[in-house]
Amino acid sequence: MKEPLAVKLRPKTISEIIGQSHLFNENSVINRMIKTKSLYSLIFYGVPGIGKTSIALALAHDLDIPHIIYNATIDKKEQLTNIIDLAKKSDNGYIIILEEVHRLNRDKQDILLPYLENGVVHIFATTTENPYFTINPAIRSRCQIFQLEPLSKIDVFQGLKKRLGGIDLKVQLNDEILTMIAEQTNGDLRAAINIVDMLNTLYADEKINIAALKDIMQQSYVLAADYGDEYYDIKSAMHKSLRGSDPDAAIYYLARLLQAGDLESLCRRLIAMAYEDIGLANPTLCSRVIQACNAAKEVGMPECRQIFAAIVIEMCLSPKSNSAIMAVDRAFDDIKAGKSYQIPKHIKDQSYKSAGKLGHTGYLYPHNYKHAYVKQQYLPNELKDQKYYVPNKDNPLESKMNEYLELIKKAQ
């Protein structure tokens, strides 16, 4: 099997790494580890193709410590057991380069943790997911965490020049072609090298021009695959743009999410946005968001883009209120603080014959009273004066609903 060019050209030492200067300054942990030949467990996280595994391998090489790559997604737990047996025999320490660490299941964690704890093995782990959300705290607490910065188009171009400079390519690629590859791959150096690899195999002895490259690369590598921090950051950016009533920004981030093609999670986020940030200011819009999401999933891509665009713009321009989520969060805070008190007896279940013997009596049926309202206590005694819902009086609909409540209270 042919070894991929991206693997063949992996840097052998930290000095060959492209970008990430914030990790390799004179006083950085990584440089200090190399200078003092000290070993600690590390987690590298960032978008795909940014160089996480390359940094882990280069650092292991610079430290001159035995190491092996283990992929948490596809490698078996028996392989992990065999690796640990090898590590026990090493006098110089042992490094497991643990790819996709967020995929490490409980069985594998149970095998690894004791030996990570006693120093038999150290890990250089890689992940596209935010480790504070996705990695077992028992593993995370034993590691230093480093976030890799996105590579610029200039970084990718320079990386291509540097990596390709030492090999003989069959295909002819000038700087203009390499620049276009760098621009189209949006900071993914591995993807850029893979494109060169494909061109070198399929177009050997040919000179590639811009027109030919455009035919080969039908679209750019959009930074919004449906995994990793970048995807969640784009969803967060759209949510905040919508909350801030900026239709232009919301539409831009919507387009990036649509390019990723994950309609299910996009619909979930839009529905959550509607009830969190619009809520009681425009309740009928919340229902229309659900209808729009159902319609979009029915027609699919690319036609669904106009459905999403229309509903996102309407959400941006709608009045906003977060009073509902604020109310339930105040209640959650009380419950988490231990304020789970006895329910008043008169509103406990009275549907069975012996309820009266337990004192479950005295409930006043609101529909028997004017405006279907009667004053009685519903909260526990300890919270009877607590106010969770604070109406947003700046928007007309919610203000009107609150005025009606106050009116019927006075009438009673």
N, C-alpha and C positions, 0 to 999 in steps of 0.2 A: 504493500500500500504506500502511495506517495505521501511523504510528510508535508503537511501544509506549510506554505512559505511563512505564515505568521508564527508558526512554532519554530521553524528553522532559524528565523531572524530574531528570536527573543534575546533580549540583552543578557549578557553573562555577568554583569556587575552593575551596581547602583549608578556608577558614573555614566552608563549608557542609557539610563532611563530618560524618556522624553517628558518634559513638563514636571509638575509636582515639586517645584522648587521649595514650597513651604515645608515639605517633609525632609529636605536634605540640606538645610543650612547647617552652618558649623556647629551650632549648639543643639541641633535636633536630636531626638531620642534615637533615631535610626543611625545617624552618624556616630553618636556616642557608643551605640552597641557595637558598631564595626571597629571603632578605635580601641575599645576596651575588651573586645571579644566576649561580650556579655550577651546572654540569651534570655529573652522574655517572650511571652505569648502576645501576639498582635492580631488585630482584626482590621482589614482594609475594606472599605466599602465605597461604592461609586457606580456610575452607569456602566453598561457593558462596553467592552473594548477599550477601556481607559488605561489598562495596564496593571490591574490588581495582582494577577498571578505572576506577571513578569517581575513586579517589584518583590514579591515573596520569594521567587526563585533566585533573583539576583542577590537579595540579602542573605539567603541561605548559603549561596556560593561565596559571598564576601566573608561570611563568618566561618566558612570551611567546616560546616557541620553536616553530617549525614541527613538526608531529607528525602521525602517521597510525596507525590501528589495523591490525595484521596478525595474523590468526589462524593459528597454526602448524598447526592440524588441517585446515582447509578451504581456505586460500589457497595458490595455486600459487607455485612458486619463481620463475617469470617475474615475478610481482608484486613479489617481494622484490628482484629485480634492478632493476626499474623504480624502486622506492622508493630504493634506494641511488644510482641515477643522479640522482634529485631531491636527495638529501642532499648529493651532491658540489657542487651548485650553490648550496647555502645558506651564507651567510657567518656565520650566527648559531647554527650547530649544527643537528642534526636528531634528533628522537626517534621511535623506533618503539615504539609500545605493543604489545608482543608477547604476545598472549593465548595461553594453553595452551602455555607455553614448553616444558613437559616433553614435548610432542608434536613438537617440532622435529626432523625427521629429519636424517640425515647430510648429504644434498645441500644442504639449506637452511643447515645449520651452516657448511658449507664456503664458502657464498656470504657469510654474515654475518660470520664471525670476523675476517677481515683488516681489514674496515672498522670493526668494533668495537674492534679492537686499535689502529688508528691514529687513532681519534677522529672519523672521518667521520660515524658514527652513534653514538647512545647508545640504550639500550633501557630502557624501563620494562616489565618482564616480569611476567606474572601466572600463578599456578598454584594448583591445589587440592592438589598433591602436595608432599611434603617435598622441597625442592630439594637437600638433601644426599644424597638417594637417587636422584633421578630426572633431575636436570639435568646435562648435560655439564659436567665440571669446568672445561673451557676457557672456557665461558660463565660458569659460577658464579664463577670466580676473578676475573672482571672486573666483578663486581657487588656492591653492598651488599644484604644480604638483610634484609627486614623481615617479621615474622610479624604478621598481623592478629588481634586478639582477637575472640572470638565476641561478637556483639551481644546484649545482654540484651533481655527483653521490653519493658522501659521504653525502651531505646534505639530499638527498632522502633516503639513507639507514638509517641515524640517525633519520630522520623523521618517517620512518616506525617503527623503534624500539621504539621510544618515544610514538607514537600514539597507537601502538598495545600492548604496555606493560600493559595497564590497562584493557584489555578485554580478555575474554576467547574465543580463536579460536577453532573451531571444527577441522579444517584442521591442519596438522603438517607442519610447515615451519621453517627450520633452517636458520642460518645466510647466508649460501651459497646461498640459494634460494632467500632470501631477497636482497642479493647483486646483483644477476642476474636480479631481477625485477627492481632494481634501475638503473642498467646499461642499460637495454632495454627501459626504459621509458624516458631517456634523459632529466632529470630535471623536469619532470611533476609529482609532488608528488600526485596530485589528481588521475592521471592515475594509478600510482603505488598502491594506496589504493584501487582503483576500481578493479584492478587485484586480490588483496588479497580478496576483497569482493566476487568476482566471485568464486575463489578457495574455499573459506569457505562455499559457498552455494552448489556448484556442486561436490566438492570432500571432503565432510565432513567425518571425521574419517579416512582419508587416509593420508599417508605420501608422500608429493610431492618431487620427486627427479629432478635432472637437466634434464634428458632425457624427463621426463613427462612435465616439464615446457617448454622445447623447442617445444614440440608438441602443447602445449596450446597457447604459444605466437609465432605465425608464423613469425612475423617480429617485428623489433624495432619500437618504436614510433618516427618517424623521425621528427627532428626539421625543418619543412618546410611546415606546413599546408598552404593552399592558403589564409591566412589572417594574419594580425598582422605584427609587426615590423620585426620579424625573417625572414619571407618570403621576405620582401622587402630588407632586409639586404643581403640575399643570392643572390638575383638578382643584387644588387649593387656590391657585391663582384665578381660575374661572369663578369659583365660589365667592372669593373676596371682591372680584370685579362686579359680579352680579349684586352682591350686598351693597356695594358702593355706587350702584346705579350708573355704571359705565358700560353702555352697550358695545362700544367699539372694542374694548379690552376683552369683554366676555365673549364676543363673537370670535376674536382671534384665538383665544384659548379653546373655545369650542371646536374650531377648525382643527387644531392640533390633536384634540382628543378624538375627533371623528377620523382623522388620518390613522390613528392607532387601531380603530375598528372595534373597540370594546363597547358595544352599545348597552350591554346589561349594566355595567358599573356606571356608565354615564347616566342612564335613566335613574338608577338608585340615588346618585348624587343630586340630580335635578329635583327629584321628589323630596329628598331631605332638605334641600335648600328652600323649596317652596314653603314647607311647614315651619322651618326654623326662622327664616328671615322675612317672609311675607305674612304667613300665618293669618291672624285675625284682622289684619289690615285689608285683606282681599281674599277671603276664604274660597270664593268660587274659582279663583285662579289656581289654587292648589289642586282642585279637581281637574281643571283643564290641563295641568302639567301631566297628570296621570294619563289622561286621554291622549295627549300628544306623544307621550312615551310609548304607549301601546300602538298608536298609529305608526310611529317611526320603526318600531320593531317589526310591524306587519309588512311594511314596504321595503325595509332594508336599505343598504347602501347601493347607489349614491343618492337615491331620491329622498331618503330620510333627512338629508341635510337641511332642506328648506323647512321641514317641520320643526326640527330642533332650533333652527335660526329664529323662526317666528316666535316660538315660546320663550326662548332665552331673552330676546329683545323685550317681549311683553313683561317678563319677570323683572328685567332691569328697570323698566319704566313704571313699575307698580309701586304704590305706597308700601312701606316696610314696617313690620312690627315683630319684635322678638319676645313679646310679653308672655306668650304661651310657654316657650322653652325656659324662660327665666323662672316662671312659676313652678314648673315641674323640677327644675334644678334646685330651687330653694327647698322643695319638699324632700328631694334626694339628700340634700345636705343634712337636714334634720334627722332623716332615717339613719344615715351613716353615723350620725352623732349619738345614736342609741335612743332616739325619741320615738320608739314604737310603743305607743301607749294603748290602753284598753279602749275599744270602741264603745261609745255610749250605748247602753242597753236598749234604748228605744229604737235604734236603727239597726240592731242585730237581726239576723234571720228569724222571722216569725212564721215561716211556712209550715211548721210541724206542730202537732197538737200540744206537746209539752213545753213549748216556748214560754208560755206564760208562767209556768212553775219556776223558770230561771230568771224571771223578771224582765223578759224581753217584751215590754209593753210600753205604750205611751206615744207611739209614732203618730204624727199628724200627716194625713195624706194631702199634699199640696193642691191637688185638683179639686178638692172640696172647698177651696177658698178662692177669693177674688184674685184675678190675674194668675191663678195656679201658683200662689206663693203664700207661705205661712212661716213666720219666724220660729225657728227651733234650732237646737244645737246639733251640729253634725260632727265637728272635730272632737277628739278626746279632750277631757277636762283640762289637761296640762297645756293644750295648744288652742284652747277655744277662742283666743283673741289673735291668733297668728294670721297674717296676711301673706299668702303665697302669690296670688295673682295681683299684679299692679298694672292697671290698664294704661296703654299708650294713648294719651289724650290728644296727641298731635295728628292722628289720622282720623278722618270723619267716621268711618264705619265702627271702629272699636270704641270711639268716644260715644257714639250713639247707642251702642249696646250697653255700655256702662251707665249711661243716663237712664235707660229703660230699667235697669236693675235698681238704681237708686229710687226711681219713681215708684216702683211696686213696693219697695221697702217702706217708703213714706206712706203709701196708700194703706198698707197693712197697719 
